[in-house]
Amino acid sequence: MTRIWSRRYRSREIHLIVWWLVILAFGFMMSCLKVGDDENWLARAGGLMTILSVYLSVPAELERQRLRGAGEAARRLMDVTLPQIERQYGAETAAKVRQETDKEIEDILGRAHAGVRRMEVFLLVTGTLIWAFGDLIKYFRPWLVRHGFPQ
């Protein structure tokens, strides 16, 4: 189960990076070429990145909540079954089962929290910064033209 989760996470992260680069390149090229006599395409691309990050964070948050709920259900189940395990196999076995179960639950929950959040925050912050300062590309346009970028 955890291997499937990590493969799914890596695949999702790669898709996010590809979309981020496509949107960034599109906004940069449209701004530099002044399509429609408008230089604000990069700022619009930043807005799209911000929307993309918020849109993609919703399913990730739902997955985290689902895993949290599953972890709590597993803990409640352990609270019910541990006395039976203790009566049948002894206190030492029950303590080992509790320890291993808690470790497994924390491992799954920790993995669900760590990786996806970093990518969401990165997309949100960079998208917002590009959205806020994307219109400043007009000041770099003369430099780009001098160095061979088409008008």
Secondary structure, 3 states (H helix, E strand, C coil): CHHHHHHHHHHHHHHHHHHHHHHHHHHHHHHHCCHHHCCCHHHHHHHHHHHHHHHHHHHHHHHHHHHHHHHHHHHHHHHHHHHHHHHHHCHHHHHHHHHHHHHHHHHHHHHHHHHHHHHHHHHHHHHHHHHHHHHHHHHCHHHHHHCCCCC
